[in-house]
Amino acid sequence: MVDGSIRDGKIWIHYDGMEDGITDELVAAGVPKDRIVLAFHHTGYAIA
């Protein structure tokens, strides 16, 4: 299961329960890495 949204021209991944991860599939499909936001990766810092 994957939960995501598109905001401001970027793909925000809120939850990625896939074994291999959806991000690799998105990059393989031609989505630039700077357009993918891993919103579930909490670092304690603010995000832009």
PQR file of N, CA, C, O and H, with PARSE charges and radii, in Angstrom:
ATOM      1  N   MET A   1       0.842  -1.166   0.000 -0.4000 1.5000
ATOM      2  CA  MET A   1       0.000   0.000   0.000 -0.0000 2.0000
ATOM      3  C   MET A   1       0.894   1.238   0.000  0.5500 1.7000
ATOM      4  O   MET A   1       1.929   1.279   0.665 -0.5500 1.4000
ATOM      5  N   VAL A   2       0.474   2.228  -0.750 -0.4000 1.5000
ATOM      6  CA  VAL A   2       1.188   3.497  -0.833 -0.0000 2.0000
ATOM      7  C   VAL A   2       0.185   4.625  -0.638  0.5500 1.7000
ATOM      8  O   VAL A   2      -0.920   4.583  -1.178 -0.5500 1.4000
ATOM      9  H   VAL A   2      -0.367   2.194  -1.290  0.4000 1.0000
ATOM     10  N   ASP A   3       0.572   5.628   0.132 -0.4000 1.5000
ATOM     11  CA  ASP A   3      -0.251   6.821   0.301 -0.0000 2.0000
ATOM     12  C   ASP A   3       0.588   8.006  -0.143  0.5500 1.7000
ATOM     13  O   ASP A   3       1.685   8.230   0.367 -0.5500 1.4000
ATOM     14  H   ASP A   3       1.470   5.662   0.572  0.4000 1.0000
ATOM     15  N   GLY A   4       0.067   8.755  -1.090 -0.4000 1.5000
ATOM     16  CA  GLY A   4       0.805   9.902  -1.596 -0.0000 2.0000
ATOM     17  C   GLY A   4      -0.132  10.970  -2.119  0.5500 1.7000
ATOM     18  O   GLY A   4      -1.344  10.774  -2.204 -0.5500 1.4000
ATOM     19  H   GLY A   4      -0.825   8.573  -1.505  0.4000 1.0000
ATOM     20  N   SER A   5       0.447  12.091  -2.462 -0.4000 1.5000
ATOM     21  CA  SER A   5      -0.324  13.184  -3.040 -0.0000 2.0000
ATOM     22  C   SER A   5       0.600  13.993  -3.942  0.5500 1.7000
ATOM     23  O   SER A   5       1.822  13.853  -3.893 -0.5500 1.4000
ATOM     24  H   SER A   5       1.432  12.250  -2.392  0.4000 1.0000
ATOM     25  N   ILE A   6      -0.004  14.835  -4.756 -0.4000 1.5000
ATOM     26  CA  ILE A   6       0.760  15.728  -5.618 -0.0000 2.0000
ATOM     27  C   ILE A   6       0.478  17.152  -5.164  0.5500 1.7000
ATOM     28  O   ILE A   6      -0.666  17.606  -5.172 -0.5500 1.4000
ATOM     29  H   ILE A   6      -0.996  14.949  -4.795  0.4000 1.0000
ATOM     30  N   ARG A   7       1.540  17.850  -4.768 -0.4000 1.5000
ATOM     31  CA  ARG A   7       1.432  19.237  -4.308 -0.0000 2.0000
ATOM     32  C   ARG A   7       2.562  20.054  -4.914  0.5500 1.7000
ATOM     33  O   ARG A   7       3.723  19.647  -4.882 -0.5500 1.4000
ATOM     34  H   ARG A   7       2.470  17.480  -4.761  0.4000 1.0000
ATOM     35  N   ASP A   8       2.219  21.186  -5.455 -0.4000 1.5000
ATOM     36  CA  ASP A   8       3.212  22.110  -6.002 -0.0000 2.0000
ATOM     37  C   ASP A   8       4.139  21.435  -7.010  0.5500 1.7000
ATOM     38  O   ASP A   8       5.330  21.739  -7.064 -0.5500 1.4000
ATOM     39  H   ASP A   8       1.275  21.517  -5.481  0.4000 1.0000
ATOM     40  N   GLY A   9       3.587  20.518  -7.808 -0.4000 1.5000
ATOM     41  CA  GLY A   9       4.367  19.858  -8.846 -0.0000 2.0000
ATOM     42  C   GLY A   9       5.293  18.767  -8.347  0.5500 1.7000
ATOM     43  O   GLY A   9       6.136  18.274  -9.097 -0.5500 1.4000
ATOM     44  H   GLY A   9       2.619  20.272  -7.764  0.4000 1.0000
ATOM     45  N   LYS A  10       5.142  18.382  -7.075 -0.4000 1.5000
ATOM     46  CA  LYS A  10       5.977  17.325  -6.509 -0.0000 2.0000
ATOM     47  C   LYS A  10       5.106  16.184  -6.012  0.5500 1.7000
ATOM     48  O   LYS A  10       3.959  16.388  -5.616 -0.5500 1.4000
ATOM     49  H   LYS A  10       4.458  18.783  -6.466  0.4000 1.0000
ATOM     50  N   ILE A  11       5.663  14.985  -6.038 -0.4000 1.5000
ATOM     51  CA  ILE A  11       4.972  13.804  -5.524 -0.0000 2.0000
ATOM     52  C   ILE A  11       5.403  13.611  -4.075  0.5500 1.7000
ATOM     53  O   ILE A  11       6.576  13.368  -3.791 -0.5500 1.4000
ATOM     54  H   ILE A  11       6.595  14.819  -6.360  0.4000 1.0000
ATOM     55  N   TRP A  12       4.450  13.721  -3.172 -0.4000 1.5000
ATOM     56  CA  TRP A  12       4.702  13.550  -1.743 -0.0000 2.0000
ATOM     57  C   TRP A  12       4.299  12.129  -1.357  0.5500 1.7000
ATOM     58  O   TRP A  12       3.130  11.764  -1.483 -0.5500 1.4000
ATOM     59  H   TRP A  12       3.497  13.919  -3.402  0.4000 1.0000
ATOM     60  N   ILE A  13       5.249  11.330  -0.891 -0.4000 1.5000
ATOM     61  CA  ILE A  13       4.974   9.970  -0.436 -0.0000 2.0000
ATOM     62  C   ILE A  13       4.810  10.025   1.082  0.5500 1.7000
ATOM     63  O   ILE A  13       5.767  10.284   1.812 -0.5500 1.4000
ATOM     64  H   ILE A  13       6.198  11.627  -0.789  0.4000 1.0000
ATOM     65  N   HIS A  14       3.583   9.777   1.547 -0.4000 1.5000
ATOM     66  CA  HIS A  14       3.285   9.827   2.986 -0.0000 2.0000
ATOM     67  C   HIS A  14       3.520   8.476   3.648  0.5500 1.7000
ATOM     68  O   HIS A  14       3.914   8.408   4.812 -0.5500 1.4000
ATOM     69  H   HIS A  14       2.806   9.567   0.955  0.4000 1.0000
ATOM     70  N   TYR A  15       3.279   7.411   2.908 -0.4000 1.5000
ATOM     71  CA  TYR A  15       3.494   6.057   3.427 -0.0000 2.0000
ATOM     72  C   TYR A  15       3.857   5.165   2.263  0.5500 1.7000
ATOM     73  O   TYR A  15       3.193   5.197   1.227 -0.5500 1.4000
ATOM     74  H   TYR A  15       2.959   7.466   1.963  0.4000 1.0000
ATOM     75  N   ASP A  16       4.899   4.371   2.416 -0.4000 1.5000
ATOM     76  CA  ASP A  16       5.318   3.436   1.371 -0.0000 2.0000
ATOM     77  C   ASP A  16       5.499   2.061   1.993  0.5500 1.7000
ATOM     78  O   ASP A  16       6.536   1.769   2.589 -0.5500 1.4000
ATOM     79  H   ASP A  16       5.439   4.345   3.257  0.4000 1.0000
ATOM     80  N   GLY A  17       4.489   1.224   1.850 -0.4000 1.5000
ATOM     81  CA  GLY A  17       4.536  -0.117   2.399 -0.0000 2.0000
ATOM     82  C   GLY A  17       4.987  -1.164   1.396  0.5500 1.7000
ATOM     83  O   GLY A  17       4.897  -2.361   1.670 -0.5500 1.4000
ATOM     84  H   GLY A  17       3.647   1.461   1.366  0.4000 1.0000
ATOM     85  N   MET A  18       5.473  -0.730   0.232 -0.4000 1.5000
ATOM     86  CA  MET A  18       5.924  -1.673  -0.792 -0.0000 2.0000
ATOM     87  C   MET A  18       7.288  -2.241  -0.406  0.5500 1.7000
ATOM     88  O   MET A  18       8.120  -1.550   0.182 -0.5500 1.4000
ATOM     89  H   MET A  18       5.545   0.242   0.009  0.4000 1.0000
ATOM     90  N   GLU A  19       7.499  -3.497  -0.742 -0.4000 1.5000
ATOM     91  CA  GLU A  19       8.742  -4.175  -0.378 -0.0000 2.0000
ATOM     92  C   GLU A  19       9.972  -3.472  -0.957  0.5500 1.7000
ATOM     93  O   GLU A  19      10.965  -3.274  -0.257 -0.5500 1.4000
ATOM     94  H   GLU A  19       6.824  -4.059  -1.220  0.4000 1.0000
ATOM     95  N   ASP A  20       9.904  -3.100  -2.227 -0.4000 1.5000
ATOM     96  CA  ASP A  20      11.046  -2.462  -2.883 -0.0000 2.0000
ATOM     97  C   ASP A  20      10.961  -0.943  -2.866  0.5500 1.7000
ATOM     98  O   ASP A  20      11.933  -0.273  -3.216 -0.5500 1.4000
ATOM     99  H   ASP A  20       9.098  -3.261  -2.796  0.4000 1.0000
ATOM    100  N   GLY A  21       9.842  -0.393  -2.474 -0.4000 1.5000
ATOM    101  CA  GLY A  21       9.676   1.058  -2.426 -0.0000 2.0000
ATOM    102  C   GLY A  21       9.191   1.623  -3.745  0.5500 1.7000
ATOM    103  O   GLY A  21       9.652   1.221  -4.814 -0.5500 1.4000
ATOM    104  H   GLY A  21       9.053  -0.938  -2.190  0.4000 1.0000
ATOM    105  N   ILE A  22       8.274   2.543  -3.665 -0.4000 1.5000
ATOM    106  CA  ILE A  22       7.687   3.157  -4.853 -0.0000 2.0000
ATOM    107  C   ILE A  22       8.642   4.159  -5.494  0.5500 1.7000
ATOM    108  O   ILE A  22       8.537   4.425  -6.692 -0.5500 1.4000
ATOM    109  H   ILE A  22       7.900   2.869  -2.797  0.4000 1.0000
ATOM    110  N   THR A  23       9.570   4.719  -4.721 -0.4000 1.5000
ATOM    111  CA  THR A  23      10.448   5.757  -5.267 -0.0000 2.0000
ATOM    112  C   THR A  23      11.309   5.233  -6.407  0.5500 1.7000
ATOM    113  O   THR A  23      11.508   5.939  -7.395 -0.5500 1.4000
ATOM    114  H   THR A  23       9.655   4.503  -3.748  0.4000 1.0000
ATOM    115  N   ASP A  24      11.819   4.022  -6.295 -0.4000 1.5000
ATOM    116  CA  ASP A  24      12.627   3.449  -7.381 -0.0000 2.0000
ATOM    117  C   ASP A  24      11.806   3.297  -8.648  0.5500 1.7000
ATOM    118  O   ASP A  24      12.310   3.526  -9.748 -0.5500 1.4000
ATOM    119  H   ASP A  24      11.657   3.448  -5.492  0.4000 1.0000
ATOM    120  N   GLU A  25      10.551   2.914  -8.505 -0.4000 1.5000
ATOM    121  CA  GLU A  25       9.677   2.772  -9.671 -0.0000 2.0000
ATOM    122  C   GLU A  25       9.379   4.128 -10.304  0.5500 1.7000
ATOM    123  O   GLU A  25       9.326   4.245 -11.528 -0.5500 1.4000
ATOM    124  H   GLU A  25      10.141   2.728  -7.611  0.4000 1.0000
ATOM    125  N   LEU A  26       9.185   5.144  -9.479 -0.4000 1.5000
ATOM    126  CA  LEU A  26       8.939   6.486 -10.009 -0.0000 2.0000
ATOM    127  C   LEU A  26      10.149   7.003 -10.781  0.5500 1.7000
ATOM    128  O   LEU A  26       9.996   7.567 -11.865 -0.5500 1.4000
ATOM    129  H   LEU A  26       9.228   5.048  -8.485  0.4000 1.0000
ATOM    130  N   VAL A  27      11.345   6.817 -10.234 -0.4000 1.5000
ATOM    131  CA  VAL A  27      12.570   7.258 -10.907 -0.0000 2.0000
ATOM    132  C   VAL A  27      12.760   6.478 -12.205  0.5500 1.7000
ATOM    133  O   VAL A  27      13.136   7.059 -13.223 -0.5500 1.4000
ATOM    134  H   VAL A  27      11.469   6.359  -9.353  0.4000 1.0000
ATOM    135  N   ALA A  28      12.506   5.172 -12.182 -0.4000 1.5000
ATOM    136  CA  ALA A  28      12.626   4.353 -13.393 -0.0000 2.0000
ATOM    137  C   ALA A  28      11.631   4.794 -14.462  0.5500 1.7000
ATOM    138  O   ALA A  28      11.882   4.630 -15.656 -0.5500 1.4000
ATOM    139  H   ALA A  28      12.200   4.700 -11.356  0.4000 1.0000
ATOM    140  N   ALA A  29      10.498   5.355 -14.030 -0.4000 1.5000
ATOM    141  CA  ALA A  29       9.483   5.831 -14.974 -0.0000 2.0000
ATOM    142  C   ALA A  29       9.797   7.234 -15.489  0.5500 1.7000
ATOM    143  O   ALA A  29       9.056   7.777 -16.308 -0.5500 1.4000
ATOM    144  H   ALA A  29      10.294   5.488 -13.060  0.4000 1.0000
ATOM    145  N   GLY A  30      10.907   7.827 -15.004 -0.4000 1.5000
ATOM    146  CA  GLY A  30      11.319   9.129 -15.509 -0.0000 2.0000
ATOM    147  C   GLY A  30      11.037  10.313 -14.609  0.5500 1.7000
ATOM    148  O   GLY A  30      11.259  11.455 -15.011 -0.5500 1.4000
ATOM    149  H   GLY A  30      11.509   7.386 -14.339  0.4000 1.0000
ATOM    150  N   VAL A  31      10.552  10.068 -13.399 -0.4000 1.5000
ATOM    151  CA  VAL A  31      10.294  11.172 -12.466 -0.0000 2.0000
ATOM    152  C   VAL A  31      11.629  11.588 -11.839  0.5500 1.7000
ATOM    153  O   VAL A  31      12.308  10.753 -11.243 -0.5500 1.4000
ATOM    154  H   VAL A  31      10.372   9.140 -13.073  0.4000 1.0000
ATOM    155  N   PRO A  32      12.016  12.858 -11.962 -0.5600 1.5000
ATOM    156  CA  PRO A  32      13.278  13.312 -11.356  0.2800 2.0000
ATOM    157  C   PRO A  32      13.231  13.204  -9.827  0.5500 1.7000
ATOM    158  O   PRO A  32      12.190  13.431  -9.211 -0.5500 1.4000
ATOM    159  N   LYS A  33      14.364  12.858  -9.231 -0.4000 1.5000
ATOM    160  CA  LYS A  33      14.428  12.702  -7.773 -0.0000 2.0000
ATOM    161  C   LYS A  33      14.062  13.979  -7.031  0.5500 1.7000
ATOM    162  O   LYS A  33      13.543  13.918  -5.916 -0.5500 1.4000
ATOM    163  H   LYS A  33      15.210  12.674  -9.731  0.4000 1.0000
ATOM    164  N   ASP A  34      14.326  15.140  -7.638 -0.4000 1.5000
ATOM    165  CA  ASP A  34      14.002  16.388  -6.946 -0.0000 2.0000
ATOM    166  C   ASP A  34      12.515  16.710  -6.979  0.5500 1.7000
ATOM    167  O   ASP A  34      12.093  17.744  -6.462 -0.5500 1.4000
ATOM    168  H   ASP A  34      14.747  15.189  -8.543  0.4000 1.0000
ATOM    169  N   ARG A  35      11.720  15.836  -7.581 -0.4000 1.5000
ATOM    170  CA  ARG A  35      10.262  15.985  -7.602 -0.0000 2.0000
ATOM    171  C   ARG A  35       9.576  15.012  -6.650  0.5500 1.7000
ATOM    172  O   ARG A  35       8.348  14.981  -6.577 -0.5500 1.4000
ATOM    173  H   ARG A  35      12.063  14.996  -8.001  0.4000 1.0000
ATOM    174  N   ILE A  36      10.357  14.215  -5.919 -0.4000 1.5000
ATOM    175  CA  ILE A  36       9.814  13.218  -4.994 -0.0000 2.0000
ATOM    176  C   ILE A  36      10.159  13.637  -3.569  0.5500 1.7000
ATOM    177  O   ILE A  36      11.329  13.828  -3.238 -0.5500 1.4000
ATOM    178  H   ILE A  36      11.355  14.240  -5.979  0.4000 1.0000
ATOM    179  N   VAL A  37       9.135  13.780  -2.727 -0.4000 1.5000
ATOM    180  CA  VAL A  37       9.329  14.162  -1.326 -0.0000 2.0000
ATOM    181  C   VAL A  37       8.949  12.975  -0.451  0.5500 1.7000
ATOM    182  O   VAL A  37       7.826  12.476  -0.527 -0.5500 1.4000
ATOM    183  H   VAL A  37       8.185  13.625  -2.996  0.4000 1.0000
ATOM    184  N   LEU A  38       9.882  12.526   0.376 -0.4000 1.5000
ATOM    185  CA  LEU A  38       9.605  11.429   1.302 -0.0000 2.0000
ATOM    186  C   LEU A  38       9.060  12.026   2.593  0.5500 1.7000
ATOM    187  O   LEU A  38       9.803  12.271   3.543 -0.5500 1.4000
ATOM    188  H   LEU A  38      10.794  12.931   0.438  0.4000 1.0000
ATOM    189  N   ALA A  39       7.763  12.253   2.609 -0.4000 1.5000
ATOM    190  CA  ALA A  39       7.119  12.944   3.725 -0.0000 2.0000
ATOM    191  C   ALA A  39       7.034  12.087   4.983  0.5500 1.7000
ATOM    192  O   ALA A  39       6.767  12.612   6.065 -0.5500 1.4000
ATOM    193  H   ALA A  39       7.160  12.054   1.837  0.4000 1.0000
ATOM    194  N   PHE A  40       7.255  10.783   4.863 -0.4000 1.5000
ATOM    195  CA  PHE A  40       7.159   9.907   6.028 -0.0000 2.0000
ATOM    196  C   PHE A  40       8.494   9.796   6.751  0.5500 1.7000
ATOM    197  O   PHE A  40       8.553   9.220   7.837 -0.5500 1.4000
ATOM    198  H   PHE A  40       7.472  10.357   3.985  0.4000 1.0000
ATOM    199  N   HIS A  41       9.557  10.326   6.182 -0.4000 1.5000
ATOM    200  CA  HIS A  41      10.894  10.227   6.772 -0.0000 2.0000
ATOM    201  C   HIS A  41      11.087  11.391   7.739  0.5500 1.7000
ATOM    202  O   HIS A  41      11.524  12.468   7.334 -0.5500 1.4000
ATOM    203  H   HIS A  41       9.509  10.794   5.299  0.4000 1.0000
ATOM    204  N   HIS A  42      10.768  11.184   8.993 -0.4000 1.5000
ATOM    205  CA  HIS A  42      10.821  12.253   9.991 -0.0000 2.0000
ATOM    206  C   HIS A  42      12.250  12.430  10.498  0.5500 1.7000
ATOM    207  O   HIS A  42      12.865  11.490  11.001 -0.5500 1.4000
ATOM    208  H   HIS A  42      10.413  10.309   9.322  0.4000 1.0000
ATOM    209  N   THR A  43      12.765  13.643  10.358 -0.4000 1.5000
ATOM    210  CA  THR A  43      14.139  13.930  10.771 -0.0000 2.0000
ATOM    211  C   THR A  43      14.210  14.863  11.968  0.5500 1.7000
ATOM    212  O   THR A  43      15.267  15.000  12.583 -0.5500 1.4000
ATOM    213  H   THR A  43      12.266  14.407   9.949  0.4000 1.0000
ATOM    214  N   GLY A  44      13.100  15.505  12.305 -0.4000 1.5000
ATOM    215  CA  GLY A  44      13.116  16.492  13.365 -0.0000 2.0000
ATOM    216  C   GLY A  44      13.373  17.897  12.849  0.5500 1.7000
ATOM    217  O   GLY A  44      13.287  18.867  13.603 -0.5500 1.4000
ATOM    218  H   GLY A  44      12.241  15.393  11.805  0.4000 1.0000
ATOM    219  N   TYR A  45      13.691  18.009  11.559 -0.4000 1.5000
ATOM    220  CA  TYR A  45      13.919  19.305  10.935 -0.0000 2.0000
ATOM    221  C   TYR A  45      12.715  19.699  10.097  0.5500 1.7000
ATOM    222  O   TYR A  45      11.917  18.849   9.702 -0.5500 1.4000
ATOM    223  H   TYR A  45      13.761  17.222  10.946  0.4000 1.0000
ATOM    224  N   ALA A  46      12.590  20.972   9.834 -0.4000 1.5000
ATOM    225  CA  ALA A  46      11.502  21.471   8.991 -0.0000 2.0000
ATOM    226  C   ALA A  46      11.761  21.097   7.537  0.5500 1.7000
ATOM    227  O   ALA A  46      12.899  20.841   7.144 -0.5500 1.4000
ATOM    228  H   ALA A  46      13.239  21.662  10.155  0.4000 1.0000
ATOM    229  N   ILE A  47      10.689  21.069   6.740 -0.4000 1.5000
ATOM    230  CA  ILE A  47      10.822  20.836   5.309 -0.0000 2.0000
ATOM    231  C   ILE A  47      10.266  22.032   4.572  0.5500 1.7000
ATOM    232  O   ILE A  47       9.402  22.744   5.083 -0.5500 1.4000
ATOM    233  H   ILE A  47       9.765  21.278   7.059  0.4000 1.0000
ATOM    234  N   ALA A  48      10.762  22.250   3.375 -0.4000 1.5000
ATOM    235  CA  ALA A  48      10.309  23.397   2.582 -0.0000 2.0000
ATOM    236  C   ALA A  48       9.111  23.039   1.743  0.5500 1.7000
ATOM    237  O   ALA A  48       8.596  23.884   1.011 -0.5500 1.4000
ATOM    238  H   ALA A  48      11.464  21.672   2.960  0.4000 1.0000
TER
END
